[in-house]
Amino acid sequence: MHIILTGGTDGIGFSAVKQFLKMGHSLHLTYRSINKLKKLHSFIESKNLGKLVFFYKCDISEPDNINYFVSELSKKKIAFDCLINNAGVILFKKSFNSRGLEKVFAINHLGSFYLTKLLLEKKLIHANGKIINVGSSAHQKS
């Protein structure tokens, strides 16, 4: 399977990466933090699975980043089997993206919606493909 996974460098996403790679799936992962990417990359290299993983720097709160990510995926000429919208954040200090939208809302909701919309419009998700939106219990920690 060819899987797109946002937020694959930490938490649930990192665990999912490990499981999907054990099953031999091809992964197309977004990342924001180079430090978290290094940790994931070390794991992938230690298991000699580098040929199955493709990394894309993408801040899901930024529409321009999402546009670029989708254009890069388009170049692969793959009908993806699954999109997992997993990227999410908790920010205790209010911050905004380049368009003035509050970042938590932009990342946790709008970005996933926009990414999904673009992938469907460009027919990059297989006709029988799955779209999974992951949530967390982070709201309980505030």
C-alpha positions in Angstrom: 0.0 0.0 0.0 1.0 3.6 -0.6 0.1 5.7 2.5 0.3 9.4 3.1 0.7 10.2 6.8 0.9 13.7 8.3 2.6 14.1 11.6 4.5 10.9 11.4 7.5 12.0 13.5 6.0 11.8 17.0 3.4 10.1 19.1 0.7 8.1 17.4 2.2 8.9 14.0 5.6 7.5 14.9 4.0 4.3 16.2 2.0 4.0 13.0 5.1 4.4 10.9 6.8 1.5 12.7 3.8 -0.7 12.2 3.3 0.2 8.5 6.9 -0.4 7.7 6.8 -3.8 9.4 4.0 -4.6 6.9 6.1 -3.3 4.0 3.9 -0.3 3.1 5.3 2.7 1.2 5.0 5.8 3.4 4.9 9.5 2.4 5.4 11.5 5.6 5.1 15.1 6.4 7.3 16.7 9.1 7.8 20.1 10.6 10.5 19.5 13.2 14.0 18.5 11.9 14.9 17.2 15.3 11.9 14.8 15.4 12.7 13.8 11.8 16.2 12.9 12.8 14.9 10.5 15.5 12.5 8.9 13.0 15.2 8.7 10.3 17.6 7.0 12.7 14.9 4.3 13.4 14.2 3.8 9.7 17.9 3.5 8.8 18.5 1.1 11.7 15.9 -1.2 10.2 17.2 -0.6 6.6 13.8 0.6 5.4 14.8 3.8 3.8 13.5 2.8 0.4 10.0 2.6 1.7 9.8 6.2 3.2 9.6 9.6 1.5 9.8 12.8 3.6 8.2 16.2 2.9 8.7 19.3 5.0 5.2 20.6 5.4 3.7 22.9 8.1 0.0 21.8 7.9 -1.1 25.2 9.2 0.2 26.8 6.0 -1.8 26.5 2.8 1.2 27.2 0.6 3.1 24.3 2.3 0.1 22.0 1.6 0.0 23.1 -2.0 3.7 22.4 -2.4 3.3 19.0 -0.7 0.4 18.0 -3.0 2.4 19.1 -6.1 5.3 16.9 -5.0 3.0 14.0 -4.4 1.5 14.6 -7.9 4.9 14.1 -9.4 5.1 10.5 -8.0 2.3 9.4 -10.4 0.8 7.2 -7.6 -2.8 6.5 -6.7 -2.5 6.5 -2.9 -4.4 3.8 -1.0 -4.7 5.8 2.3 -4.4 9.3 3.7 -4.0 9.5 7.5 -4.5 13.0 8.8 -2.6 12.7 12.0 -0.8 16.1 12.4 -1.9 18.0 15.5 -0.6 20.3 18.1 -1.3 21.8 21.5 0.0 25.3 21.9 -0.4 27.1 25.2 0.7 30.4 23.8 -1.6 31.8 21.1 0.1 32.0 17.7 -1.0 32.6 14.1 -0.1 31.3 10.7 1.0 33.5 7.8 -2.7 34.2 6.9 -3.6 35.3 10.4 -5.4 32.1 11.4 -4.9 30.7 14.9 -2.3 27.9 14.5 -4.0 25.2 16.7 -7.2 25.5 14.6 -5.3 25.7 11.4 -3.2 22.6 12.1 -5.8 20.4 13.9 -8.7 21.2 11.6 -8.3 23.4 8.6 -5.0 21.9 7.3 -6.3 18.3 7.2 -9.5 19.4 5.5 -7.6 21.4 2.9 -5.1 18.6 2.2 -7.8 16.1 1.8 -9.7 18.4 -0.5 -6.7 18.9 -2.8 -5.8 15.2 -2.9 -9.4 14.3 -3.9 -9.6 17.1 -6.5 -6.3 15.9 -8.1 -7.5 12.3 -7.9 -4.4 11.3 -5.9 -6.4 9.0 -3.6 -7.3 5.6 -5.1 -11.0 5.2 -5.9 -11.3 2.7 -3.1 -8.8 4.5 -0.9 -9.3 5.3 2.8 -9.1 8.7 4.5 -8.5 8.5 8.3 -8.7 11.5 10.6 -6.9 10.9 13.9 -7.9 12.8 17.0 -6.3 12.9 20.4 -7.2 13.4 24.0 -5.0 16.4 24.2 -7.9 18.6 25.2 -8.0 16.9 28.5 -4.5 18.3 29.4 -5.4 22.0 29.3 
